[in-house]
Amino acid sequence: MSVEQRLAELGIVPPDTGTPVANYVLARISGHRLYVSGHLGKRDGTVVTGKVDENVGRDEGYQLARAAAVDILGSAHTALGSLERVRGVIKVTGFVNSSPAFVEQPAVVNGASDLFVDVFGQRGRHARSSVGVAQLPFGAAVEIEAIFDIE
């Protein structure tokens, strides 16, 4: 099954992610790698703010990480012209704006990891870091970035 067919089956339409908020690009190709900048967790097109474990629940954080991964696919599609060029997901880094006592950052970042495996199958399995941080841009609850192996 093609990636496009799998996305349709999952009911996912990667969005046009627009332009970055500063002097950088959303995605950059170098050799056989596509580096995708961090994407913030959104709901209905709006960045969800707050700290996971204070005013954002762990399960909501999971959904925000998944939504950020969908946006990453949008940026990848724009950069590549087709997600069929993705040979695999190499690395995912997830940043979780969380309270000092919260230690379940991996459970939040699973939202992105699960999405990539849902879309790419075994090619979506990747190395990963899940990092708790004191703050993210715009007060976002979650930020995800990714590196892809491409044709």
Stockholm file with secondary structure:
# STOCKHOLM 1.0

chainA/1-151         MSVEQRLAELGIVPPDTGTPVANYVLARISGHRLYVSGHLGKRDGTVVTGKVDENVGRDEGYQLARAAAVDILGSAHTALGSLERVRGVIKVTGFVNSSPAFVEQPAVVNGASDLFVDVFGQRGRHARSSVGVAQLPFGAAVEIEAIFDIE
#=GR chainA/1-151 SS CCHHHHHHHHTCCCCCCCCCSSSSCSEEEETTEEEEEEEECEETTEECBSCBTTTBCHHHHHHHHHHHHHHHHHHHHHHHSCGGGEEEEEEEEEEEEBCTTCCCHHHHHHHHHHHHHHHHGGGGCCEEEEEEESCCGGGBSEEEEEEEEEC
#=GC SS_cons         CCHHHHHHHHTCCCCCCCCCSSSSCSEEEETTEEEEEEEECEETTEECBSCBTTTBCHHHHHHHHHHHHHHHHHHHHHHHSCGGGEEEEEEEEEEEEBCTTCCCHHHHHHHHHHHHHHHHGGGGCCEEEEEEESCCGGGBSEEEEEEEEEC
//
